[in-house]
Amino acid sequence: MSKPPKPNRPGTNLPQRAPIADVLQDGLRLHQAGRGDEAARLYEQVLAREPLQPAANHLLGLVRLQQGKPDDAVRLISRATSVNKSDPQYFANLGAALNAAGRPAEAVEALDRAIALKPAFPGAHSNRGMALKALGRLDDAAASYRQAVSLAPAEPGFYLNLANVLGDLSELDAAESAYREALRLRPVYPAAVAGLSGVLDLLGRPEDALTVSAEALAKAPNEADFHYWKGRALYRLGRLKEALAASQRALQLRPAFGEAHFHAAHMRRWSATDHGIAAMEAIYSNAAAPVDDRVYTGFGLAKALGDAGDHERSVTTYIGVNALHRPRLNFSLPAVEADFARLVEMFSGAAGNQASDSVEDSPIFVVGLPRSGKSTVESVLARHADVYAAGEQRLLSRLVDRYGSGGPEGLRQIGVEYARFGRELGGGKRIIDTMPPNFRLLGFIRAALPNARVIHCVRDSGDHAVAIFEKFLPRSGYEFASDLTEIVAYHRAYRKLMAQWHSLFPGFILDVDVATLSGQAAKPVADLLGFAGLPWDPACLAVVESEPQLGNWTAEMRAANWAAHRAEWMLRHPELWA
């Protein structure tokens, strides 16, 4: 969205019927000074006299967009474009308003009009990339962002947008380069530090992520976001005390920083006397606080209350914070069921469902819904000398989007590109990919990577529903996770899908209950390694916490706390275990 143009003159006190041009100029003066409400009144004066006046509609639309009223902005700027069809700025700002209103397909159309009128319009190309990204057309979005960068190579925001979509495309090296260029152009840029830290984490380089936050803090030592990301990197490195201290410093600088409260809460165990509980309660209960901060803090608070043994308030908080988050989500069970049925149908017949050439690589996919034990299985396998833990990689779904409708040759391309990525990331070791939604794509895995191994993590359905409900899952694809009824329905559809995959590909999938891997029982671990095609390695028996915490409890203490917490849930929602 562009700022309003600068006025040609400062304006003076207006006569009762000042010329429209003069009223607009005075509105612009106020608008540029950040006095949008006053500017809007002048634009409205113009529209009262001349309802279709294009400049007044356009400028009032910008005010409404800046006020967080995108639907009003769309209506007003559309009126301006209906009168003046030759101003590229009008169509560009209409595209920005449509993006903000959640209408990306229409935004693309408006931005295409702007670019047709003014091809060298970097802001329009960037906003077009935003709309395409919202439509899931990530390759096209990257192309638009690249065009914006080529037209305005000194604009750090365009590099940030490009880096974000490259990360979504799993082009991690290119994303890293784009984030670093954004930071070169704007050294104090929290969004770029956040993005680069996340990419380095996916690349298995937490030391480099720590360096990024340290360099940022050297330039802006009181920037709360930089302390937060320093804490994230330190946690990944296992330096828990330093990680907690970094999160606490972020909270000193920004006491209502929801994400910092969330991560600090999950780095340690809590008791009833911890003062931080009251601080989180104050933010969570503050209806005037930003919803994101309330939601993140609410999940942290619920976890801390559970640690402290106050399970009644903990469960109440989990229910309340999910109710706060749910209206922001769009979940359709019929759409999910249709998607699952379509995927099974694609691979129900053998003909045409195999790659034209088999790829010999044998990556290991650990699949299942969130909180099913994937991290524990990954930690067992990752201690093997021949394995590299790649974490949750987005690449497979992007390759399916790109090539999945291309028949045998498309399947071959999926296998070739995924195998190349795995070899580069793993340095010759077999990679483990734990991206949860990969369970949808087992047909593509079987066809494109026939030597892959798929380990499916399972657990008690009631316990699993509670675990998903208590985990904040803000990413796309988990819209079912903030309502217990929707979790149960989704879980049912998911179990049906997995049963169908088992039927279609017998012997290709191993179901593993993570509870069998606890302790030092050799046989379940040996069975897991044998299925994965890995020789025995006693290092895989070592007990390593997948989510370590300061002051953590013994296994017996954890079991007792969970039993009490589970009892509270069973009292409130016994149907989950029916």
Secondary structure, 3 states (H helix, E strand, C coil): CCCCCCCCCCCCCCCCCCCHHHHHHHHHHHHHCCCHHHHHHHHHHHHHHCCCCHHHHHHHHHHHHHCCCHHHHHHHHHHHHHHCCCCHHHHHHHHHHHHHCCCHHHHHHHHHHHHHHCCCCHHHHHHHHHHHHHCCCHHHHHHHHHHHHHHCCCCHHHHHHHHHHHHHCCCHHHHHHHHHHHHHHCCCCHHHHHHHHHHHHHCCCHHHHHHHHHHHHHHCCCCHHHHHHHHHHHHHCCCHHHHHHHHHHHHHHCCCCHHHHHHHHHCECCCCCCCHHHHHHHHHCCCCCCHHHHHHHHHHHHHHHHHCCCHHHHHHHHHHHHHHHHHHCCCCHHHHHHHHHHHHHHCCCCCCCCCCCCCCCCCEEEECCCCCCHHHHHHHHHCCCCEEECCCCCHHHHHHHHHCCCHHHHHHHHHHHHHHHHHHHHCCCEEEECCHHHHHHHHHHHHHCCCCEEEEEECCHHHHHHHHHCCCCCCCCCHHHHCHHHHHHHHHHHHHHHHHHHHHCCCCEEEEEHHHHCCCCHHHHHHHHHHHCCCCCHHHHCCCCCCCCECCCCHHHHHHHHHHHHHHHHHHCHHHHC
